[in-house]
Structures are given as C-alpha cells and as structure tokens.
Amino acid sequence: MSSIKVPAIQFRQNENLLYTFIINGKKIPLFASIARIKRGEHQELAGYQRPQVISHIGEIRHYLESQNSMIPNAIVIAFDERVRFIKTQSNGSDSGFGHLEIPVDADVHDADKAGWIVDGQQRMTAIQEANIGSFPMCVVGFIAADERAQREHFIRVNSAKPLPKDLIDELIPETDALLDTTKEKRKFPLKLRNHLNHQELSPFQGRIKTPTMPSGYIASSSVMRMLDNSLSNGVLFRHRRIASDDVPSMLAILTNYWSAVRATFPAEWDLPPSKSRLTHGAGIISLGLIMDAICDRLADTPIPEKDHFAAELAKLQGHCKWTSGEWNLGSGMTRRWNDIQNIPRDIEALANHLVNCYRLTN
C-alpha cells in the first residue's frame, strides 16, 4: 500500500484536532469515499450521507466548466486512525505545520478507504464528472475512530443554521454569477420586486418587508406570488414573451396599476395585514389577478395609465370588505373580513370572487 503525503496545518477546536491541506479534487477519491445513507440487509442504518442530487451536481459541473469558476468551501473528510500527521514546525502545543500521510490503495473497496466525505458530496461528484484536468480544493480533515463517531460529526457539521431565505433572496438579484436553477428562476421576479420596493414613484416603495426594508408591512412572499402569477400567465408574461424581458414596460404597468389600487383604497393601503386584507397575502395575490383581467380587457392599450386602471377598479369597490363587514363569496358563502387567511383555499376563494365580480360588471 502506498501513501499520499500533503503539506498540512494542524490546529485544535475544543477537543478536536483538525488538519487543513490543499489537493487536486480529482485525487480525493483515491483515499476518500462517500457513505450514502441506506439500510443494510437487516434494515440496519449504514452510511450517513444523503443520496446524490443529480440536477444539483449537474449545475455545479456546468459552473466548474465555465470561466473563472471557484469553490472556496472546504471539503470535510473524516479519516480513520491510519492517517498520520508528522509535525515539522510547531506553533504551540496544539497547532503547527507538517505533512499528512494518507494511505492509498487502488484495489481496496470504497468502504475500506482511509477517509469518508462528511461534507461536500455533491461538489466532489461534480469535480469528478467535470471536463477539467484538475481543480485544487481545500480540505479540512479530522480523525474519527469509527463510523459512529463519523456520523456524529456529520450531524454536527451539517446542523449549522443556513442563511435565511429572505437574505438569500435579497442577494440573488445583485449577482451576475451562475446560480442553481431554482435561484435563477427567482432572479427576475426578485429584480422586479426590488424595483417596486425602492423606486420613488412606486406605490410599494418601502412597504415590502425585506432584510434591508425591515419596516415594510407587505410580505415579500405575497408580492413574489403576485409577480410569478403574472409572469407565468398574465400581462407580464406577454411583455416578457414579446419584448424579451421589457422591464420598463412591466414596471410601468405595475406602477400604474398599484397606484390606482392605492388611490381607490387609500386608507386600506396604508394599514398592515392584521387591519386590512388589502395588504394581506390574499389581497395582494387576488388583486394581481385583477390586474391581469383588466389588461386583458384593455388589450388594445399596451400600457394602461393609472386612470384607466382606476376606472376599472371602481367597479369593485362595493364588493370589497378589506377592513370591515362580510365578504359575500357567492353560493351563499359569507366570511367576516378578517376570516380570510393566507392559505391556498382562502386565496382562491377571494380571487375567484373578485374576478367574477369584475367580469359581471362589464
């Protein structure tokens, strides 16, 4: 059996000695395997890694094959006691420089390799599959006596709280980097949301709650749902399809329409969702569908003005119970104004009610 010797730094965290080194990522499978979680023949738990996510691996591989790619996150590997650290320069009793000797045997089964990847499974798989000659990776390793200890460290390493979703959403529109598919799909509507929240003429200015606008009282998720609906099958979709993301036209429509909403229901617009179902998720999403219905009716006007929208919204005033009274949702069903909740069933009921009322007025 041969070995790989790599320059390494030893340091201590609490009772744990850790080792950091750099190595070509293509070589890591020579000494480390991925133990995916599974059940053995007798249903005993074996391994501790989640199964591969093929689409995510493909996205990482595509990124690695692009220009100027980088992965600053270290791969975390649990080594067994065959791995030795030889210190050549001390920097105190618990830290120093030296070499890590890792046994390598091309003939051994994965389960018998000296290392197990605790964090970085998908990155490692993507590196192996990428059409690149080499890709230096930072590795942080530690010695664990057995698989039980490795599983414990795996749980601890992967239990750190991730970045809040709303913070990630705040960052997505501000980057030109290649993101995973889910984040790429959110990038465009998030750009529209940010324009609405920060443009001076926008009725939403300062009202959408985000990490950088904590005083906002309209939920970002409600605005995103409204935008997604229209981008998928509404007036924003038509402008996206015809003009290849005609952002100025989309923003003009959104600004004109929601300015008309604010002018039609001024008191209700300035209240938080607990006091007004207009600024509640159900209200924002339902009125977004009304925007699309009005634009369908005014199809000959590519960008309706605020007054056009206001004239159409006036037809709904008598049917809206944003802050008091009861909603007459049809078929004999009534609901108190604040019984409408931000759940799919209530949103659908309110949206259908408003759309039907609007269509019946013409």
Secondary structure as the mmCIF struct_conf table of DSSP 4:
data_model
#
loop_
_struct_conf.conf_type_id
_struct_conf.id
_struct_conf.beg_label_comp_id
_struct_conf.beg_label_asym_id
_struct_conf.beg_label_seq_id
_struct_conf.end_label_comp_id
_struct_conf.end_label_asym_id
_struct_conf.end_label_seq_id
STRN STRN1 SER A 2 GLN A 13
TURN_TY1_P TURN_TY1_P1 ASN A 14 GLU A 15
STRN STRN2 ASN A 16 ASN A 24
HELX_RH_3T_P HELX_RH_3T_P1 GLY A 25 LEU A 30
TURN_TY1_P TURN_TY1_P2 PHE A 31 PHE A 31
STRN STRN3 ALA A 32 SER A 33
STRN STRN4 ARG A 36 ARG A 36
STRN STRN5 LYS A 38 ARG A 39
TURN_TY1_P TURN_TY1_P3 GLU A 41 HIS A 42
BEND BEND1 GLN A 43 GLN A 43
STRN STRN6 LEU A 45 ALA A 46
STRN STRN7 GLN A 49 GLN A 49
HELX_LH_PP_P HELX_LH_PP_P1 ARG A 50 GLN A 52
HELX_RH_AL_P HELX_RH_AL_P1 ILE A 54 LEU A 64
TURN_TY1_P TURN_TY1_P4 GLU A 65 GLU A 65
BEND BEND2 SER A 66 SER A 66
TURN_TY1_P TURN_TY1_P5 GLN A 67 ASN A 68
BEND BEND3 ASN A 73 ASN A 73
HELX_LH_PP_P HELX_LH_PP_P2 ALA A 74 ALA A 74
STRN STRN8 ILE A 75 PHE A 79
TURN_TY1_P TURN_TY1_P6 GLU A 81 ARG A 82
STRN STRN9 ARG A 84 SER A 90
BEND BEND4 ASN A 91 GLY A 92
TURN_TY1_P TURN_TY1_P7 SER A 93 ASP A 94
STRN STRN10 GLY A 96 VAL A 104
TURN_TY1_P TURN_TY1_P8 ALA A 106 ASP A 107
BEND BEND5 VAL A 108 VAL A 108
HELX_RH_3T_P HELX_RH_3T_P2 ASP A 110 ASP A 112
BEND BEND6 LYS A 113 ALA A 114
STRN STRN11 GLY A 115 ASP A 119
HELX_RH_AL_P HELX_RH_AL_P2 GLN A 121 GLU A 129
BEND BEND7 ALA A 130 ASN A 131
BEND BEND8 GLY A 133 GLY A 133
STRN STRN12 PRO A 136 ILE A 143
BEND BEND9 ALA A 145 ASP A 146
HELX_RH_AL_P HELX_RH_AL_P3 GLU A 147 VAL A 157
TURN_TY1_P TURN_TY1_P9 ASN A 158 SER A 159
BEND BEND10 ALA A 160 ALA A 160
HELX_LH_PP_P HELX_LH_PP_P3 LYS A 161 PRO A 164
HELX_RH_AL_P HELX_RH_AL_P4 LYS A 165 LEU A 171
HELX_RH_3T_P HELX_RH_3T_P3 ILE A 172 GLU A 174
BEND BEND11 ALA A 177 ALA A 177
HELX_RH_AL_P HELX_RH_AL_P5 THR A 181 HIS A 198
TURN_TY1_P TURN_TY1_P10 GLU A 200 LEU A 201
TURN_TY1_P TURN_TY1_P11 PRO A 203 ARG A 207
STRN STRN13 ILE A 208 LYS A 209
STRN STRN14 THR A 210 THR A 210
TURN_TY1_P TURN_TY1_P12 PRO A 211 THR A 212
STRN STRN15 MET A 213 MET A 213
TURN_TY1_P TURN_TY1_P13 PRO A 214 SER A 215
STRN STRN16 ILE A 218 ALA A 219
HELX_RH_AL_P HELX_RH_AL_P6 SER A 220 ASN A 233
BEND BEND12 GLY A 234 GLY A 234
HELX_RH_AL_P HELX_RH_AL_P7 VAL A 235 ALA A 243
TURN_TY1_P TURN_TY1_P14 SER A 244 SER A 244
BEND BEND13 ASP A 245 ASP A 245
HELX_RH_AL_P HELX_RH_AL_P8 VAL A 247 THR A 264
BEND BEND14 PHE A 265 PHE A 265
HELX_RH_AL_P HELX_RH_AL_P9 PRO A 266 TRP A 269
TURN_TY1_P TURN_TY1_P15 ASP A 270 ASP A 270
BEND BEND15 LEU A 271 LEU A 271
TURN_TY1_P TURN_TY1_P16 PRO A 273 LYS A 275
TURN_TY1_P TURN_TY1_P17 ARG A 277 LEU A 278
BEND BEND16 THR A 279 HIS A 280
HELX_RH_AL_P HELX_RH_AL_P10 GLY A 281 ARG A 297
TURN_TY1_P TURN_TY1_P18 LEU A 298 ASP A 300
BEND BEND17 PRO A 302 ILE A 303
HELX_RH_AL_P HELX_RH_AL_P11 LYS A 306 LEU A 313
HELX_RH_3T_P HELX_RH_3T_P4 ALA A 314 HIS A 319
BEND BEND18 TRP A 322 GLY A 325
STRN STRN17 GLU A 326 ASN A 328
BEND BEND19 GLY A 330 GLY A 330
TURN_TY1_P TURN_TY1_P19 SER A 331 GLY A 332
STRN STRN18 THR A 334 ARG A 336
HELX_RH_3T_P HELX_RH_3T_P5 TRP A 337 ASP A 339
BEND BEND20 ASN A 342 ILE A 343
HELX_RH_AL_P HELX_RH_AL_P12 PRO A 344 LEU A 360
TURN_TY1_P TURN_TY1_P20 THR A 361 THR A 361
#
